[in-house]
Amino acid sequence: MYEFVTGPLAWISFGIFFIGLIVRAVWYIRGLDWKLDRVTYGENTSYGVRGGIRSIFYWLVPFGTHGWRNNPWFTFLVFVLHIGLLITPVFLLGHNILLRERWGFSFPTMPEALADVFTLAVIIAGFFLVLRRIALPEVRIITTAYDYLLLAIALAPFVTGFVAHYSTAAASAWLIAHILCGEILLIAIPLTKLSHFIMFFLTRFQLGMDYGIKRGGMKGRGMAW
């Protein structure tokens, strides 16, 4: 079982992940209605690109936007969750040993104690985000079982990985569960709302271009609308 989930199934999962994200990006770009948006992307590219980069930058900085500053605790939880989701799998020692064994390359690794901190931070942040969805009426009303399922899919590799690392009984079963949960997450990212992994950058860049050209970015430069 271990050979299968770390071999053929891993290749399938990564294939769906990378190909799926490429397809989502292409669909989004091809789906833009240039006439409806009424933004002169071609003629005013420099203003648009600056606006797009600026928009992404400020949304990637904690408390860099009014939206982040207006919800400080939510902002803190979101950044803790996403930083842990990105950093921990890439720089975890066990993952890089597997990469080296299977595919002949690896990334730098973090100390195991630091990996534990990131793992627990992700789990705790995810738990409080679930409580937020339950406690706040304005969030609860737009939350469905689908949203809880996506949170469970995102958190499951961290929970199972932490248990597998410290379990003294049935460690191999927990390890396989951890790998399967990670592969489910990889497959789910391009196929669900978790695709904001890449769609965030595309939508932010487009919105930034709009604002960089027609909503003040070219004020006083002869823009007709």
N, C-alpha and C positions, 0 to 999 in steps of 0.2 A: 504493500500500500504506500509506504513512504517513497519508494522509487517512482511510483506512478504520479503521486501528487507533486513531487519535486522535479519530475521530468516532463512527460507529455502534457499533463494538466497545467503545469506552470507555463509551458510554451503557449498553450491555447489561451490561457488567461492574459498573458502579456500581449499576445497577438490581438485579442479583442480590445484590450486597453488602448494600445497605440493606434491601431487602425480605426477603432471607433472614435477616438478623439480627433484624428485627422479628418474623418468624414464629417463629424459635427462641426468642425471649424470651417470646412469647405462649404457645407450647407448654409451656415450662417452668413458667410461672406457673399455667396451667390444669391442669397435670399434678400439682400438689402435692396430696398426700392429707392434707387437714386433720385428719381423724379419726385417721389412722394416726400423724401427727406428734404429735398430742395436745398441741399448743401453742396457748395462748389468744391467738392473734394479734389478734383483735378486741377482747377485753376488756383486754388488757395491751399495747396498741400502743406506748405510749411506752417501756416497757422494751425491747420488741423492736427498735424503730427505733434506739434508742441502742446496743443490742448489735450490730445490723447495721452501723451506721456505724463503730463502734469496730473491728469485725472487718476491714472493708475497709481502714480507715486503717492499721492495724498491718501488714497484709500488703502494703500499697503502700510501706511504709517499709523500706529496706534494714536487715536485722538487727532488725526490729521484732518478730519472733516467735521462739519457741524453735526452730521448724523452720528459719528462716533462719539463726539463730545457730549451730545445730548443723552446718550445711554452708556455711561461709563462702565457699569458692571457687566452689561451685555457685551460691550466692546472688549473688556478684559477676558471674559470667558471665550469669546469667539477667537481672539488672537492666541490664547493658550491652546485651545483645541486645534486650530489649524497649524500652528507652529509645530506642535507635537506630532500631528498627523503626517507632516511633511518630513521632519527631521529624523524622527525615531526609526522608521523603516529603512531609510537610506543609510544611516550611519551605525546601525545596530551591529554588534560584533557577530552574532549568530547568523544574521542575514548575509553578511559579507563573506563569512566562511563558506556558506552555501554557494554564493555567487562564484567564489574562487574554485570550488570543487566542480561545479556544474558548467560554468561558462568561461572560466579562465581569467576573470578580472574581479576587482573589488574596489570599494571606496574606503576612504579613511574611516576609522571607527571611533566611537565615543566610549568612555569608561562605563562599565556596567551600572555603577551607582547612578551616573547621570541618566542613563537610559531608563532606569527604574523611576527616577524623578519625572522624566517626560511622560512615561507610560501612565503613572498615577495621576499626573496633571491632566492628561487627556481624558481619563476615565472620570475624574472628579468634575472637570469642566462639562463633559457630556451629561453627567447626572444633573448638574444644576441647570443646564439648558433644557433638559426634560422638565424639571420642576417649574422653570419659567413658562414653558408652554402650558402647563397645567394651571399655574397660579394666576397668570395675567389674562383677563377676559378678552382683551384685544388680540392676544396671540392665540388663545385657546380656540376662538371662533374660526380661525383660518387653519387650524391644525387638524390633520386627518391621521388615520392609522398608517398611511403611507409615509408620513413624515417621521413617525416613531420608528417605522421599519428601517428607514434610511439611516437614522441615528444608531440603531442597533447594528446595522451592517458596518457602519464606520467604527464603532467601538468594539465590536466582537473580536477583531484580531488582537487588540491590546489586552482585553480581559483574558482571552485564552492564552496569549503569549506569556502574560505575567504568571498565570497559574502554572503553565507548562514549565516555566523556568524554575519555580520554587516547589513544584509538586514532587512528593516522594513516592506517590502511588499513581500508577497508570500514567506515567510521564509521557510515554510514547503516544498514547491515545490523545492526550492533551496537545502534544506537538502536532499531530496530524490534524486535529481540530483547528489549531492555530493557522496552519498552512492553508487549509480549506477556507477558513474565514477570510484570510488575506486574498485568496484567489477570487472569492465571491465579491470582495470589495473592488478588486481590479476590474472585474467584468461589469459590475454595477455602475462604475464611474461614468463611462460613456453612454450608458443606456438609461440613466435616470437623472434626477435633478442634481445628483452628485457631479454631473458634467460641468457644474460651475467651476470645477478644477481648471478648466480652460475657458469656459464661456465668460467667466468674470472678466478676464483680460480683454476679450473681444468686445463685450458690451460696454465695458468702461472706456475702451479706446474709442469706440464709435461715439458714445455720449460726449467724451472729451473733445473729439473733433467737432461735433455740433456746437458745443459751447465755445470752442476756440475760434470758430469762424463766424457764426451768425448771432450768438447770444452774448455779445460784448467783446469777444476776442478781436474783432475787426472794427470796433467802434471808431468812427472818425476816418475810416479809410475807404469811403465810397460804397460800402455794402448797401444794396438797395432794400434788403429785407432781413 
